[in-house]
Structures are given as structure tokens and as C-alpha cells.
Amino acid sequence: MYVIIVGAGRVGLNLANSLIKQGITVTLIENDENKSEEVANEVNAMVIHGDATSIQILEDADISEADVFVAATGHDTVNLLTSVLSQKYTNIQKRIARVNDLEHVEAFNRAGIQITVSPESTVATYLERIITRPKIADLIVLGRGTTELLDLKIENKDLFGEYVLDHSPTENFIVCAVYDEDNELIIPQKDTKFSENQKISVLTKSDYVDEVTKFFAS
């Protein structure tokens, strides 16, 4: 996977470091020359000094090879424009834009940006999980970061028709809820079964997120 991040501030840098630890290739684009030089000495990734609203700078970052594009600067106009420019490249599977003023969310949505995140409601760790755990519909980190609540869809064919309580709870996770066809929440009972593409909520230890995701959604 190859990810381009525009903006090497706190959010962009933290996200880059999180992805790099997982072996993901990252390029950072930073308009501030001093900042770009500083970050280049801190992160194991390519850092390009330049204005990401320039097609040439995006080309220098090999945007035609990118799988994910993240606009994470502190300026909504830059994030919006760079995200719109990235739409030219059909190879990009996911676009994520930071929105600093919640009043601008509608503008991003109208521009066709797939995912917007606000520093008021999220942090770089959430961005990382959007990218690296695409089967997770939603995720909330609980407590001190040792427990996570996941919303998943049942895609494991071996579970279709199986009783929920035959597989939960375990020492590492518990299925807290399943949702019926009308998206009504159901607390699992003795006769509650899994069904294809059924949405469930799972409380899991953070260290077992990947294992739980693979179990239910692969």
C-alpha cells in the first residue's frame, strides 16, 4: 500500500509514523520549508517540500501510484483543493480530508470527498485505522486504549446460520449486539444466529482487533 499525506503537522506526522510502523510506504508533502526539513530528519519516509495544490508537486509524489490520499493540513481550503485534484487519479482507492471548521463539511461532501474527519472528534490513530482496517465500519477506542468497539459485517461463510453464543464471549472478545434487517439492535440470546452481511458490534481487546476482524469479516 502507498499513502500520500499532505501536511506534516502533528496529525500528518503521527499518522505517517503509525503507518510506517506497519510497513506501509508513505510520502509527506509539506509547504513549509523549515518544517519539511525538520520532518525529513524524523520520519522514515519521503518528504517533499512544495505546494500540494500544484499538479506538478502531486506528480513528484507519484500520485498515480497512490492507493490512499490524505489531506491533513490545518487549512480547509488546501485540504479541499488537493482532495479535488486527487480525484483525477482513478488509482486512488480512498480519499480522506481533515476538516478544521465543521461548517465546511458540506462543501467537502458536495465535492465528493469520501471521508472527512475533524480534529474535534478524532485523532491520527483513527485515520490510521480507516486506512489499514477497511473492513471495520466504525471503531471506538475505549478506556486507556486497551479495548475497542468494532462494527463489522459478517462475511465469513462458516458463520452463516451459526448461533452467536456458540462463538461469544471468549477471553478476547464479546459480541455485544447484532442488527436485524431494519437495523434494530438485538442483544444476542440463545436463539440468535449470524446471517450473511449482518452488522454486529464486537468489544475486543486492542491486541486482537486484526484477529477478530479476520474471523468475522473474511
Salt bridges, closest charged atoms under 4 A:
ASP76 OD2 - HIS104 ND1 2.64
ASP101 OD2 - HIS104 NE2 3.88
GLU106 OE2 - ARG110 NH2 2.65
GLU148 OE2 - ARG129 NH2 3.03
GLU148 OE1 - ARG133 NH1 3.70
ASP151 OD2 - LYS199 NZ 3.65
GLU155 OE1 - LYS135 NZ 3.01
GLU162 OE1 - HIS167 NE2 3.13
ASP210 OD1 - ARG133 NE 3.37
